[in-house]
Amino acid sequence: MKKLFLILFTLLISTACSKSGSGYHNPYLPNVKVNLMVNLYQADADFLRYQNGTYVTYNHGIIGVAIFNAGSQYFAYDLTCPDHAFDPVTSRLVQKKPNDPYVYCTNKLQHNGEEPAFYLGNGQSIKPGLQYNQLKPYPVRKSGDNIFVTY
């Protein structure tokens, strides 16, 4: 009986764990390694020290990574539009102004002339109707004055 319990427990633990911890799946977005460290006192990351602050880089992830300060925790998402097939030119999500908590898909042709917007506080599209309305999340860890995004 103990062996059966141990086997079931081990099986449950091994199947419950995923790399991202979120169970996120999108057939359009490839899995890439991310190893990003941002110091909160570097000039381009100053907004991240404050609630609702953002940091964007296009040097990591599929196309880029955005980090959002939600006050008590940080969230990170890939800056690739999740709603259509990946294209390195037309799948980019951008902020319209510095520290904007929204990112916008630049591929209007895939969205009937519109720019879908996604909120960095939860990664969700602000307009219903997209097939894949969730940005690809990345795990975030804060240690001292540094934010680590690894996947």
N, C-alpha and C positions, 0 to 999 in steps of 0.2 A: 504494500500500500504506500509506503514511504517513497519507494522508487517511482511509482506511478505519479505521485504528487510532485516529486522533484522533476520528472520529465515534463509534465504538464506546465509546471511553473517556468522551467527553462524555455520551453516552446513559446509560452505567452510573452515572456520578456524579450526574446529574440525577435518575435514578429511585431511587437509593439514599438520597437525602436526604429526610427528612420533617420536618415542623414540630416535632414533639415528640421526634424521635429514637428513638421506641420502637415505632412502627408500631401503636400502640394504636388500636383501633376498637371503639366500642360504639354501636349504633343508638339507644339510649335517652338518651344524653347529648349535649347540644349542644356545639359548640365555642364557647368564649367567650374573649375576651382577658383575660389576667391580667398585671398589672404590680404586683407586691408587693415592697416592701423592708422588711426587719425588721432593726433594730439589735439586736445580741445583748445590749446593756446597757440596753435599755428594760425597765421593770419586768415587763411581761406576757410577755416573751420570755426571762426568766432561765433557765428549764429548758433552752433550746436551747444554752446554753454547755457543757452536759455530755452525755456519751454516753448514748444512749437518751432524751434529753430531747425534748419536743414543744412545738409552738406551734400554736395553732388560732385562726383568724379566720373570721368569717362575713361579711366585707365584700369578699371577692374570690372569683373562680371562679364556678361555677354556683350553688352554695349557700354554699360556704366552701372554705378551703384549710387543710390540716394540713402542717406541716413536721416532719421527724424527723431527729435527729442520730444517725447510725450510727457515730460515732467518727471515721472518716477521710473521710466524705462525708455530705451531706445529701440527703434525699428529700422530695418534696412531692407531695401527692395532693389531688384534689378531694374534698370532703366530701358528695358525692351518691351514694346507693346505686346501684351499677352494675347491679343485678339485676332492675330492673323499670322500667316507663315513668316518666319524670321527672314529679314533682309537687312544686311548691315547698314544700308543707306536709309531705308524708309521705315524701319522699326524703332527708331530712336524716340525716347520720351524726353521732353525738355521742360524746364521751368520757364515761365514767361517773364519772370523778374527774380532777382536774387531773394533767397529765403522764402520763396513761394511754397506753401505746403501742398500745392498741386503740381502734377506733371501731366503733360499733354502729348498725345500721339501725333507725330508729324505726318502720318500717312492718311491724308484726307480721302484719297481714292478708295481705300478699304472701308471707309466709314461714311459713305454717302455725302462727302463734302464737309463732314464735321470733324472736330478734333476731340476725341474722347479724353476726359480728364480723370485722373486718379488721385485720391487723397492719400498722402504719405502717412497719415496718422493710423490708417488701417489697411492701406493697399488696395482699397476697393474703388471701382469705377463710381463716379458720382451720377452717372446716367444709366438707367436700366437698359437692357436689350443686348448687351455684348455676350457672346458665347462664353468667352473667358474674361471675367470681370475682376480678377484678382491679380495683382502684381506678384511676381516671383519673390517670396521672402527669403532672407538670409538670416542666420543666427547672429546675434549681437551680444557682446560682453563688454562691460566697462570695468577697467582696472585703473584706479587712480585718475590721472588726467587723460587717459587713453581709451579710445573706443576700438574694439577689435571686431571685424566682420570676417568670419571664416566659414568656408563651405567646402 
